[in-house]
Amino acid sequence: MSMPSGTELLLIFGIIILMFGAKKIPDLAKGLGQGIKSFKKEMKSDDVEEAGIKTAQNDTPAKKVEPTGTVASTETPKTSQQA
């Protein structure tokens, strides 16, 4: 399917103006622009949230299996200091 020619585009724009009126077209364009802007904003916030979840999952300490079959944490044990 090819692009419409100049005459066809004028006909399409003429029908749009007849349907909506010349005063409504700027409002429709503004609403469309705001919708696209909010959609992009939500897509970016979803990407940030997913990255945060992946980072939080990567921050959990890894566990290694000892030769005896027990699971040990890779963190160093905390010792309490007594006075």
N, C-alpha and C positions, 0 to 999 in steps of 0.2 A: 504494500500500500504506500503510495507516495504522498508527499506533503501537498496540502491544498494550495491551489494557485491564488494569486492576488484577488481575483474576482470572487472566488469561493470564500476567502477570508472576509472580504467586505460584506458578503451576504450573511455569513455567520455572525459577525459583529452587529449588523443591522437587526437581525432577529433577536439577539441578546438585548439590545437597547429597547426594542419594542416590548420584550417580555418584562424587563425589570425597570425600565425607565432610566433616564440619564442621571437622576439624582441618587438612585440606589446603587449604581455600579461602584462608586468610590467606597461606599460602606461595605459592599461585598468584598472588594479587594482588600480593605483594611482587616476585615474579619478573617479572610483567608491567610493574610500575612501573620496575624497574631496566632492563628492556629498552627501554622508551620513553625513559628518561633517557639511556642510552648512545647510542641512535639520534639524539636531538637533539644530543648532544655531538659526534658524528661529522659531522652535517650542518653544524654551526657551524665545525668545524675544516676541512671541505672548502671552505666559503665563504672562510675566512681564507686558505687555500692558494691558491685561485683568485685572490683579490684580490692576493696577493703576487706571483703570476706575472704578472698584468696590470700591476702597478706596475713590476716588473723589466723587462718588455717596453717600457714607456713611458720608462724611464730610458736606453735605448740612444739614442745620438746620431742625429739625422736626417741624411740625406745629401741634398745638392742637386745637381742636374745643371747643369753649366756650359754656356754657349752653345756651346762647342766639342764638346760631347757627352761630356766626361769627368765623372766623379763626384767631387765634393769633399765632404769632411766639414765639418760646421758648427762643429767644435771649433777653437779657436785653436791654432796650432802651438806646440809647446813649444820654447823656445830654451835652449840650454845656455850656462851662464855659464863663461867661461874666466878663470882667475886670471892 
